[in-house]
Amino acid sequence: MDLVAALSFLFFGFTILFSLFSFLIYVLRLKPWCNCDVCKTYLSSSWTKDFANLCDWYTHLLRKSKTGTIHVHVLGNIITANPENVEHMLKTKFENYPKGKPFSALLGDLLGRGIFNVDGNHWKFQRKMASLELGSVSIRMHAFDLIMSEIRSRLLPLLSSVADEQRVLDLQDVFRRFSFDNICKFSFGLDPGCLELSLPACKFAAAFDTASKLSAERALAPSPIVWKIKRLLSIGSEKELKEAIKKVNELAEGVINERRKAGFSKNNDLLSRFMTSITDEKYLRDIVVSFLLAGRDTVASGLTSFFWLLSQRPEVESAIRAETEKVMGLNQDLPSFQEMREMHCLNAAVHESLRLYPPVQFDSKFSQEDDILPDGTFVPKGTRVTYHQYAMGRMEQIWGPDCLEFKPERWLKNAVFVPANPFKYTVFHAGVRICLGKEMALVEMKAVALAIIRGFNTRVVDPNQVPRFSPGLTATVRGGLPVVIQEREA
């Protein structure tokens, strides 16, 4: 009994000491002696009285700033929405602004040495390989065929069944299931069947969601020391994260082993293509899970905001339908790759929705050396510098006085789509790290949007719903997007 009592005393003593230590780190991290208005508002969370999301408050601050740059001292973060600063970070001084070790540590357990979590030689190697693979005509056509197959065999039958039953459907959940099926087929050659009519629970998708969410929430800890100690002791959220990543690893490793046994030289999925030049199973796992992250949540997020915005402007939906009839005639089948390229109005609407609601709302780098941004902001060595895509889409000096309006026509010149400067439209990043999957993501979004717009009338249950975002690596709307679907008459 004495031994048990002693162990209990030691355990509770350690718990108290750890709590006090965490609180001390929290206090030091927040630097309570900073009395500037921005820091006081952040610390007190008083911004929540006027703004639904943190990104909206940051946008408000950046719009008021003469340089389009602000300092949040308590976070040690410089945040900018200035295109010249973005070009400086992502192109001119690219080598001085890597992801950095603090960022890589947050996602290291989930993404490992994957392309989105590394710098230097690991990044260059994967970037070169991914560029060769994703840039090939054959892989793009393979991706297009997978998308169309998922639309034809699962998405359309599901929407028809829901329309017949006249029940409310969470469109965000549908898009997440669709994109997860699709990216798993493309990355692993695996079909999880998340979008089958019964909308089954998908353990792999759930584990992946949990791992992504908890990895992102590490950034909310007052200090990295806190979550690192929790990981060491395997307690709380870190224990849950460890279990979720274990499930992700089991599936990924199982698929890799099956590919090794069955042969991979004739398969088109991304894993098989990478296996021709990589033998390290752990490295393969990291690479493919990174692509899984990029291809799943971003597309689903983009489609969710697209249909919410479309519900605000039904005349845009009518214009897209008119365009499809002009390009495709009365053909009721899905469009070809070439036909979609001719749909400038659809392309403009998708780009405009991504401008206002980018799936990745901000991206951070860490300065390796002292630097000065083009707007005159001094950046000390080791400082986190964030460019805020969400805010950039709402800056008058970039997009004009109507920047808050959903206006696809801003992308059209003589009815032809005209792309924007990537350093002011940073949805797909820009410069050396510009997204290699950009075209594939756009094709997937446009194909899904077109299939729904042509075949169904979609009504958002609460037209006054304002998107509120959950913490995570991508913009996920709390409560989803409840809609009522009605099949259109042929």
Secondary structure, 3 states (H helix, E strand, C coil): CHHHHHHHHHHHHHHHHHHHHHHHHHHHHHCCCCCCHHHHHHHHCHHHHCCCCHHHHHHHHHHHCCCCEEEEHHHCEEEECCHHHHHHHHHHCHHHCCCCHHHHHHHHHHHCCCHHHCCHHHHHHHHHHHHHHHCCHHHHHHHHHHHHHHHHHHHHHHHHHHHHHCCEEEHHHHHHHHHHHHHHHHHHCCCCCCCCCCCCCCHHHHHHHHHHHHHHHHHHCCCHHHHHHHHHHCCHHHHHHHHHHHHHHHHHHHHHHHHHHHCCCCCCCHHHHHHCCCCCHHHHHHHHHHHHHHHHHHHHHHHHHHHHHHHHCHHHHHHHHHHHHHHHCCCCCCCCHHHHHCCHHHHHHHHHHHHHCCCCCCEEEECCCCEECCCCCEECCCCEEEECHHHHCCCHHHHCCCCCCCCHHHHEECCEECCCCCCCCCCCCCHHHCCCCHHHHHHHHHHHHHHHHHHEEEEECCCCCCCCEECCCCCEECCCCEEEEEECCC
